Amino acid sequence: MGNTSQCDFVSILPEWSGSSSAQDNDPVVLTVPGDKSISHRAVIMASLASHDSTLSGFLTAQDCLHTLSIFQQLGVPIHRDGTTLRVSGVGLHGLSAPTGPLYCGNSGTGIRLITGVLAAQSFDCVITGDPSIQSRPMARITDPLSQMGAMIEGRVTGHDTYPPLFIKGKRRLNGIRYPLPVASAQVKSALLLAGLYADGPTWIGESRVTRDHTERLLQGFGVTIHRDESGCEVVPGPLVNTVPDVPLHIPGDFSSAAFFLAYGALVAPVSITQVGINPTRTRFLDVLRAMGATVHIESVAGQTMEPYATITVSPATLHNIEVPPEWVPNLIDEIPILSVLALFASGTLIIRQAAELRVKESDRIQAIADLIDRMGGNVTTMPDGLMVSAGQTVHAFESQSGGDHRMAMSGIMGALMGHVAATIHGVACINTSFPGFFDCVARLDTKHTVSHE
């Protein structure tokens, strides 16, 4: 394997002779890096806490390192030793004004959640990101934050607001009741974090449950959170590390594991150890089961905050399904690899009410369609989803990631699952979420040569 940071494309060539892990009964055992969503949130909350915290399993990918750097620029002492962080929290009102713009890189989670914190500070600041982030709509957070009293300006195009975001200092916000117009854990989390500074409780209504990492971590830091089927409410108050001598463990990222679990459902058994199994993240397992794959979960631990376990998926004859719309919010990051997997199952995969995919690192609905078309598949796009029909012959292909890490990894795994040659351009972006991805590929598959140039 080459060094992905020194190249930006990968070539995949099948080796038509030789052994394969698909012939073995024992699963290939892999580990994946720490959860990206939790890593962002853990740094934010540990920084705002009134005591020191130790975080283990932190994801040392570009996105999360940008969040770490931002809080260092805001005056938080953070020491990193590999995947372990020691964060000396400064409290809710201990952040200091940065000397320049705050840069989130490619992270939509980073810019949206951190804006929720910055909206309540007493100093002015600017937050921005790479060209992809500067094309991401932000009115979904700036509008409700403005209702709370925040003063945020951005680049206005059409009916939306885009980064850079200019945030005017304001010490106190108002608590509001805000039903989410579109299910989004990022918007919910931004408002919950801003709600810590409000003059009363802030309630966020959800028609569909989204990831609850923020709520779990806030409760772990002693914040009062009320949750029911209609939404959640945060009561303003300080963050206190209730167990400062016990490291907060960040489990492996389920969305990263999903690429290899898809391979396990089709080609050869795969086990992922210590991967997060938060029920608001694991709908992909329900989809795999519904498609006919064999899924086992064992060695469950960490139930007090973020549970994790070993997940083993074994091959089966797969059939596509229509994904229930209520599953989509907790499947959103896995839809690219699910769509590629659908090429190798019978029937038609139907995904609706997934318009959120249009405003990810790329327009992922169109990006998925382009990838599947290049692979030789049959795909129909809709404004809020897509349909993938089986029965096509996957052939050698060449594709562009468009700077979207999940599309890059989906293309690579598609070539491995289809046992075809491929060239994927724009793979350096994989480092934003999954350092070590190619090491996992090398351990997983012995019937392909995967090389970087």
C-alpha positions in Angstrom: 0.0 0.0 0.0 1.2 3.5 -0.8 0.8 6.7 1.1 -2.5 8.2 0.2 -1.4 11.7 1.3 1.2 11.7 -1.5 -1.2 10.8 -4.3 -4.7 11.4 -5.4 -5.9 8.4 -7.3 -5.9 4.6 -6.8 -5.8 1.8 -9.3 -7.5 -1.6 -8.6 -6.6 -4.6 -10.6 -8.1 -8.1 -10.1 -5.7 -11.0 -9.7 -7.6 -13.8 -11.4 -5.6 -16.6 -9.7 -4.6 -17.1 -6.1 -6.2 -17.5 -2.8 -9.0 -15.3 -1.4 -10.3 -14.7 2.1 -13.7 -15.5 0.6 -12.7 -19.1 0.7 -12.1 -19.1 4.4 -14.7 -19.8 7.0 -13.2 -17.6 9.6 -14.0 -13.8 9.3 -11.4 -11.2 8.6 -11.1 -9.2 11.8 -10.7 -5.5 11.4 -10.7 -2.4 13.6 -11.8 1.1 12.4 -10.7 4.5 13.7 -12.7 6.4 16.3 -16.2 7.7 15.5 -16.0 11.0 13.7 -19.3 12.4 15.0 -18.4 11.6 18.6 -14.8 12.9 18.3 -16.1 16.3 17.2 -18.6 16.4 20.0 -16.3 15.1 22.7 -13.7 17.8 22.0 -16.3 20.5 22.0 -17.8 19.5 25.3 -14.6 18.7 27.0 -13.4 22.2 26.1 -16.5 23.8 27.6 -16.4 21.7 30.7 -15.1 23.1 34.0 -12.5 20.3 34.6 -9.9 18.3 32.7 -11.0 15.4 30.6 -9.2 12.5 28.9 -10.5 11.2 25.6 -9.3 7.9 24.2 -9.9 6.6 20.7 -10.1 10.1 19.2 -10.2 10.1 15.4 -7.0 11.7 14.1 -8.4 12.5 10.7 -8.4 15.9 9.1 -12.0 16.9 10.0 -11.6 16.2 13.7 -8.1 17.7 13.9 -9.6 20.9 12.5 -12.1 21.0 15.4 -9.3 20.3 17.9 -7.3 23.2 16.4 -10.2 25.6 16.5 -10.6 25.1 20.3 -6.9 25.5 20.8 -7.3 28.8 18.9 -10.1 29.7 21.3 -7.8 29.3 24.2 -8.4 25.7 25.3 -5.2 23.8 26.3 -5.3 20.4 24.5 -2.5 17.9 24.5 -2.7 15.0 21.9 -0.7 11.8 22.2 -1.7 9.6 19.3 -5.4 9.0 19.7 -5.6 10.2 23.3 -6.4 13.8 24.2 -6.0 15.6 27.5 -8.3 18.6 27.4 -8.2 21.3 30.1 -11.7 22.6 29.9 -12.2 26.4 30.4 -15.9 26.4 31.1 -18.8 27.8 29.1 -17.5 31.4 29.4 -13.8 30.7 29.3 -13.2 30.8 25.5 -11.1 33.7 24.2 -11.2 35.5 20.9 -9.2 34.0 18.1 -6.6 36.0 16.2 -7.9 35.0 12.8 -10.7 33.0 11.0 -11.5 29.6 12.3 -11.1 26.9 9.6 -13.2 23.7 9.6 -11.7 22.1 6.5 -14.3 19.8 4.9 -16.4 19.2 8.1 -20.1 20.1 8.0 -20.4 18.7 11.5 -17.6 20.9 12.7 -18.9 24.2 11.2 -22.5 23.7 12.3 -21.9 22.6 15.8 -19.1 25.1 16.5 -21.3 27.9 15.2 -23.8 27.0 17.9 -21.2 27.6 20.5 -19.7 30.7 19.0 -23.2 32.3 18.7 -23.2 32.8 22.4 -19.7 34.2 22.9 -18.9 37.8 23.8 -16.4 38.2 21.0 -16.7 38.5 17.2 -15.3 35.8 15.0 -15.3 34.2 11.6 -15.7 30.5 10.8 -15.2 29.0 7.4 -14.0 25.9 5.5 -12.8 24.6 2.2 -14.6 25.2 -1.1 -16.9 22.3 -0.4 -17.9 23.7 3.0 -18.4 27.2 1.4 -21.0 25.7 -0.9 -23.0 24.1 2.0 -26.2 25.8 3.1 -26.2 27.2 6.6 -29.6 28.9 6.9 -30.8 25.7 8.6 -28.7 26.7 11.6 -28.4 30.5 11.2 -32.2 31.0 11.1 -33.0 29.2 14.4 -29.9 30.7 16.1 -31.1 34.1 15.0 -34.4 33.3 16.7 -32.4 32.7 19.8 -30.9 36.2 19.4 -27.6 35.3 17.7 -26.2 37.7 15.2 -24.7 35.8 12.2 -24.1 37.0 8.7 -22.9 35.0 5.7 -22.7 35.0 2.0 -26.3 35.1 0.8 -27.1 33.3 -2.5 -30.8 32.8 -3.5 -32.7 31.9 -0.3 -29.8 30.5 1.7 -26.7 31.6 3.6 -23.2 30.2 3.0 -19.8 30.4 4.7 -17.8 32.2 5.7 -20.0 33.0 8.7 -19.4 36.3 10.5 -20.6 35.9 14.1 -21.2 39.0 16.3 -20.4 38.6 20.0 -23.5 38.2 22.2 -23.3 36.9 25.7 -26.8 35.7 26.3 -29.3 33.9 24.1 -33.0 33.1 24.4 -34.4 29.7 24.9 -36.8 28.7 22.1 -39.0 25.9 20.9 -38.0 24.9 17.4 -39.5 21.9 15.5 -36.9 20.8 12.9 -38.2 21.3 9.4 -35.8 18.5 8.1 -34.4 15.8 10.3 -30.8 16.7 11.0 -28.6 15.8 13.9 -26.2 18.6 13.0 -28.9 21.3 13.3 -30.3 19.7 16.5 -26.8 19.6 18.0 -26.0 23.2 17.1 -29.2 24.4 18.9 -28.5 22.2 21.9 -25.1 23.6 22.3 -26.3 27.2 21.9 -29.1 26.3 24.4 -26.4 25.8 27.2 -26.0 29.6 27.1 -29.7 30.5 26.9 -31.9 32.2 29.5 -34.2 29.2 29.6 -34.7 25.7 28.2 -34.4 25.1 24.5 -36.6 22.4 22.9 -36.0 20.9 19.5 -38.8 18.9 17.9 -38.1 15.9 15.7 -40.5 14.1 13.5 -37.9 11.4 13.1 -35.2 10.5 15.6 -31.7 11.5 14.5 -28.3 10.6 16.0 -28.3 11.3 19.7 -24.5 11.5 20.4 -24.9 15.1 21.5 -27.6 14.3 24.0 -25.7 11.4 25.4 -22.5 13.4 25.9 -24.3 16.3 27.4 -25.9 14.0 30.0 -22.5 12.5 30.6 -21.2 16.0 31.4 -23.9 16.6 33.9 -26.3 18.7 31.7 -30.0 18.1 32.2 -31.6 16.8 29.0 -35.3 15.8 28.6 -36.1 13.4 25.8 -39.2 11.8 24.5 -40.6 10.7 21.1 -41.4 14.3 20.1 -37.9 15.7 20.6 -35.5 16.9 23.2 -34.9 19.8 25.6 -31.7 21.1 27.1 -31.7 23.1 30.4 -29.0 25.7 30.5 -26.1 25.0 32.8 -22.4 24.2 33.1 -20.7 21.1 31.9 -19.0 19.2 34.7 -16.9 16.1 34.1 -18.5 13.8 36.6 -15.7 11.2 36.3 -12.6 13.2 35.5 -10.2 10.3 36.2 -11.9 7.9 33.8 -11.1 8.4 30.1 -14.1 8.9 27.8 -13.7 6.1 25.3 -14.7 6.9 21.7 -15.7 3.7 19.9 -14.9 2.8 16.3 -16.9 4.7 13.7 -19.9 2.7 12.5 -20.1 4.6 9.2 -16.5 3.7 8.5 -17.2 0.1 9.4 -20.2 0.0 7.0 -17.9 -0.2 3.9 -16.4 -3.5 5.1 -19.7 -4.8 6.5 -21.1 -4.5 3.0 -18.2 -6.5 1.7 -18.9 -9.1 4.4 -22.6 -9.4 3.3 -21.5 -10.2 -0.3 -18.0 -11.7 -0.5 -16.5 -13.1 2.7 -17.2 -12.9 6.5 -15.9 -9.8 8.2 -15.8 -8.9 11.9 -15.3 -5.3 13.1 -14.2 -5.0 16.8 -15.1 -2.3 19.3 -17.3 -0.5 16.8 -20.1 1.8 18.0 -23.6 0.4 18.1 -25.5 3.4 19.2 -29.1 2.5 18.0 -29.4 5.9 16.2 -26.5 4.9 14.0 -27.0 1.2 13.1 -29.9 1.2 10.7 -27.5 -0.2 8.1 -27.5 -3.4 10.0 -31.3 -3.6 9.8 -31.1 -3.0 6.1 -28.5 -5.8 5.7 -30.7 -8.2 7.7 -33.7 -7.2 5.6 -31.6 -7.9 2.5 -30.8 -11.4 3.8 -27.3 -11.0 5.3 -26.3 -12.8 8.5 -25.4 -10.3 11.2 -24.1 -11.1 14.7 -23.3 -8.7 17.5 -21.3 -9.8 20.6 -18.9 -8.4 23.3 -21.1 -5.4 24.0 -19.6 -2.8 26.3 -19.9 0.9 27.2 -23.6 0.9 27.6 -23.5 3.9 30.1 -22.8 6.4 27.3 -21.8 5.1 23.9 -22.1 1.3 23.5 -19.7 -0.6 21.3 -19.3 -4.3 20.3 -17.9 -6.7 17.7 -20.1 -6.9 14.6 -19.8 -9.9 12.3 -21.5 -10.0 8.9 -21.5 -13.1 6.7 -22.4 -13.5 3.0 -25.9 -14.5 1.8 -28.1 -14.3 -1.2 -29.1 -10.7 -1.1 -32.3 -9.1 -2.3 -33.0 -5.4 -2.4 -35.7 -3.6 -0.4 -37.6 -0.4 -0.3 -36.0 1.4 2.7 -38.7 2.6 5.1 -38.6 6.4 5.1 -38.3 6.5 8.9 -35.0 4.6 8.7 -33.4 7.1 6.3 -32.2 9.8 8.8 -30.1 7.2 10.7 -28.8 5.6 7.4 -27.8 8.8 5.6 -24.0 8.2 5.6 -24.3 4.6 4.6 -26.5 5.2 1.5 -23.6 5.5 -0.9 -22.1 2.0 -0.1 -25.7 0.6 0.2 -26.4 1.8 -3.3 -23.3 0.1 -4.6 -24.1 -3.1 -2.7 -27.6 -3.1 -4.4 -25.9 -3.8 -7.7 -25.1 -7.3 -6.5 -28.6 -8.1 -5.0 -31.8 -9.1 -6.7 -34.7 -6.7 -7.2 -34.7 -2.9 -6.8 -33.3 -0.8 -4.0 -35.7 2.2 -3.4 -34.6 5.1 -1.2 -36.9 8.1 -0.7 -37.0 11.1 1.6 -33.2 11.4 1.5 -33.0 15.0 0.2 -30.3 15.7 2.8 -27.9 13.8 0.5 -28.1 16.7 -1.9 -26.2 19.0 0.6 -23.4 16.7 1.8 -19.8 17.0 0.7 -21.2 16.6 -2.8 -24.7 16.2 -4.2 -24.5 12.5 -3.2 -27.7 11.5 -5.0 -26.1 12.6 -8.3 -22.7 11.4 -7.3 -24.1 7.9 -6.5 -25.9 7.8 -9.8 -22.8 8.8 -11.7 -20.7 6.1 -9.9 -23.3 3.4 -10.6 -23.6 4.4 -14.2 -19.9 4.2 -14.7 -19.9 0.7 -13.1 -22.5 -0.4 -15.6 -25.5 -0.4 -13.3 -29.0 0.9 -13.7 -30.0 3.8 -11.5 -32.9 6.3 -11.5 -32.6 9.5 -9.4 -35.5 11.4 -7.7 -35.4 14.8 -6.0 -35.3 13.1 -2.7 -33.7 9.7 -3.4 -32.9 7.0 -6.0 -33.7 3.5 -7.3 -31.0 1.0 -8.1 -31.9 -2.0 -10.2 -30.0 -5.3 -10.1 -29.4 -7.5 -13.1 -26.6 -5.4 -14.7 -23.1 -6.7 -15.3 -20.6 -4.6 -13.4 -17.5 -3.9 -15.5 -14.2 -2.1 -15.3 -14.7 1.6 -14.6 -13.1 5.0 -13.9 -14.6 7.5 -11.5 -14.1 10.8 -9.7 -14.8 11.2 -6.0 -15.6 14.9 -6.3 -13.7 15.4 -3.1 -16.3 13.3 -1.2 -14.6 10.7 1.0 -17.6 8.4 1.1 -17.9 8.4 -2.7 -14.2 7.6 -3.0 -14.5 4.6 -0.6 -17.7 3.4 -2.2 -16.0 3.3 -5.6 -13.1 1.3 -4.2 -15.3 -1.2 -2.4 -17.5 -1.5 -5.5 -14.5 -2.6 -7.6 -13.5 -5.1 -4.9 -17.1 -6.5 -4.6 -17.5 -6.7 -8.3 -14.0 -8.1 -8.9 -13.3 -5.6 -11.6 -10.5 -3.2 -12.5 -11.0 0.4 -11.6 -9.3 3.8 -11.3 -10.7 6.1 -8.6 -9.5 9.7 -8.7 -9.6 12.1 -5.7 -8.9 9.5 -3.0 -6.8 11.9 -0.8 -10.1 13.1 0.7 -10.5 9.7 2.5 -8.1 11.1 5.1 -10.8 13.5 6.2 -12.6 10.6 7.9 -10.7 7.3 7.7 -6.9 7.2 8.1 -5.9 3.6 7.7 -8.6 2.8 5.1 -6.2 1.2 2.7 -4.6 -0.9 5.4 -8.0 -2.4 6.1 -8.5 -3.0 2.4 -5.1 -4.8 2.2 -6.1 -7.1 5.1 -9.6 -7.7 3.7 -8.9 -8.6 0.1 -6.1 -10.8 -1.4 -7.5 -11.0 -4.9 -6.8 -7.5 -6.0 -3.8 -5.3 -6.4 -4.5 -1.8 -5.0 -1.9 0.8 -5.8 -1.4 4.5 -5.6 0.6 6.6 -8.1 
